[in-house]
Amino acid sequence: MENIILYNKLVNLPENLKSEVADFIDFLLNKSMKESKQTSIHKPKFGSAKGMFKMNADFDEPLEDFLKQ
């Protein structure tokens, strides 16, 4: 929709409805900013941490603390 059409519709509204339109525009702008922030959050892809962590060879061995009874 073109801005001229929107402007012509807005000019013909009574003053009380113009304030409602202004509130609705503010709501839409806030909603748009929130959505853009949510899409900008980086979600890691599967396998992106490959090679960052090393497991010891004895990882699966029983822990000494549990062997003592």
N, C-alpha and C positions, 0 to 999 in steps of 0.2 A: 504494500500500500504506500502510496506516495505521501510525502509530508504535507503537501498542499491540501489534499483531501482530509487528512487528519486535522489540520489547522482549521479548515472551514467547518468541520463538525464541532470542534472545540469552541469556536467563536459563537456558535448558535446555542450553546448550552447556557442554562441559568447559572448564576454565580455559585450557588450551593453545590451544584453538580460538578462545576469546574474544580472545586476543592477536592471532591471525591476522585476525580480523574487525576489530579496531582498526587494524591495519596497512593493511588493505584500504580502510577508511574514509578514512584519511589519504591513501592513494594517489588515491582518487576526488576528495577535496577539492583536492589539488594539481592534478590533471588539469582539474578544473572551473575553477580560477583561471587556468591557462595558456590554456584555451580562451577565457575571457572577455577576457583580455589581447589575444589574437590578433584577436578580433572587434572590439575597440575601436580598432585601428589604422586610421586614415583612409587610404583609397586614393583618389587624385585621379581625377576623372572626365575623360574626353576633352574637351578644349576649355576646361578650367577656367583655363588660363593665358592665354587669349585677351586680347590688348591689353597684356600685361605686357612684351612684347619688340617692338622696332621694328627692321626691317632697313633698312640704308642702300640708297639707289637703286643704288649701284655694287657691290652685293654679289657679283654674278656676274662682274664684271670681273677680268681676270688680276691677280695680285699683282705688285708691282714687284720683289720679291725674286726671283721666278722668271723675270722678263724679262731680268735681267742675267746674261750668260754669259761 
